[in-house]
Amino acid sequence: QVQLVESGGGLVQAGGSLRLSCAASGQAFSELPMGWFRQAPGKEREFVAAIRWSGASTYYADSVKGRFTISRDNAKSTMALEMNSLKPEDTAVYYCAARSPYFGLGLKIEEYNYWGQGTQVTVSS
């Protein structure tokens, strides 16, 4: 079992920045491929970014590429999402998620086994 807890959400003006964090416990974090997803009101949950268990590879949705950066600290069992140049359309609940150990990058919801409770990000125009 893996427990995931997100933090760092909040209200920010368009053009601003936020840093989300995800703290993991329950299993060797360094073995787990991780990802960020988001769900806006009335919309389906969508992929944002993913990172390999080693941190060597990352992948981003086109909508956030160049603005968001995913990273991880395996020694601290944490993952982060640095969000810059935020837009109102980035408003959503952001979720961190974990895949089974040593799998590759996951881009789909069904590829992840564990989810956090989510943290709200609101970008005002």
C-alpha positions in Angstrom: 0.0 0.0 0.0 1.1 3.5 -0.7 -0.3 6.7 0.9 -0.1 10.0 -0.9 -0.7 13.4 0.4 -0.7 16.5 -1.7 -0.1 20.1 -0.5 0.7 23.5 -1.8 -2.5 24.4 -3.6 -4.1 27.8 -3.4 -5.4 30.9 -5.1 -3.0 32.8 -7.5 -3.4 35.4 -10.1 -2.8 34.6 -13.8 0.9 34.7 -14.6 1.8 33.6 -11.1 3.4 30.5 -9.7 2.7 27.7 -7.3 4.6 24.7 -6.1 2.7 21.5 -5.3 4.2 18.7 -3.2 3.3 15.1 -2.8 4.5 13.1 0.2 4.5 9.3 0.0 4.6 6.6 2.6 4.1 2.9 2.9 6.4 1.6 0.2 9.8 2.3 -1.2 9.2 5.6 -3.0 12.3 5.2 -5.1 10.7 2.2 -6.9 7.5 4.0 -7.9 6.8 5.9 -11.2 4.8 8.9 -10.3 2.5 11.3 -12.0 0.3 14.4 -11.6 -3.2 14.7 -12.9 -5.9 17.4 -12.6 -9.6 17.6 -12.8 -11.4 20.8 -13.5 -15.1 21.3 -12.6 -17.4 19.5 -15.0 -14.4 17.8 -16.8 -12.7 14.5 -16.7 -9.5 14.0 -14.9 -6.5 14.5 -17.2 -2.8 13.8 -17.3 -0.4 16.6 -16.4 3.1 15.2 -15.9 4.9 12.0 -15.1 8.3 11.0 -13.8 10.2 7.7 -13.8 11.0 6.0 -10.6 14.7 7.1 -11.0 13.7 10.6 -12.0 15.7 10.2 -15.2 12.8 10.8 -17.5 9.8 13.1 -17.5 6.8 13.7 -19.7 4.3 16.5 -19.9 0.9 17.2 -21.4 1.2 19.7 -24.2 -1.0 22.2 -22.3 1.7 22.6 -19.5 4.9 21.9 -21.4 7.4 24.7 -20.8 5.4 26.1 -17.8 5.4 23.1 -15.4 8.2 21.1 -14.0 7.9 17.7 -12.3 10.6 16.6 -9.9 11.2 14.1 -7.1 13.4 13.6 -4.1 13.7 9.9 -3.4 15.6 10.4 -0.2 12.7 12.4 1.2 9.9 10.4 -0.5 8.5 13.5 -2.1 7.5 14.7 -5.5 6.9 18.2 -6.6 5.2 20.1 -9.4 6.5 23.6 -10.0 3.9 25.6 -11.9 4.8 28.9 -13.6 2.9 31.3 -15.9 -0.3 30.0 -14.6 -3.5 30.5 -16.6 -7.1 30.5 -15.5 -7.6 27.2 -17.5 -5.1 25.6 -15.0 -7.7 25.9 -12.3 -8.5 22.3 -11.1 -8.0 19.9 -8.3 -4.5 18.4 -8.7 -3.8 14.8 -7.8 -0.6 12.9 -7.4 -0.5 9.3 -8.3 1.8 6.2 -8.1 2.2 3.3 -10.4 3.5 -0.2 -9.6 7.2 -0.4 -8.9 9.6 0.0 -11.8 7.0 0.5 -14.5 7.7 3.1 -17.1 6.1 6.5 -17.4 2.4 6.4 -17.1 0.1 8.8 -19.1 -3.3 7.3 -18.4 -5.4 7.2 -15.3 -5.8 3.5 -15.4 -2.1 2.9 -15.2 -1.9 4.3 -11.7 -2.7 2.3 -8.6 -2.6 4.9 -5.8 -4.0 8.4 -5.6 -3.8 11.3 -3.2 -6.9 13.2 -2.0 -6.1 16.2 -4.2 -5.3 19.9 -3.7 -7.2 22.8 -5.2 -5.5 25.2 -7.5 -7.4 28.3 -8.5 -6.0 30.8 -11.0 -7.8 34.1 -11.2 -7.8 36.3 -14.3 
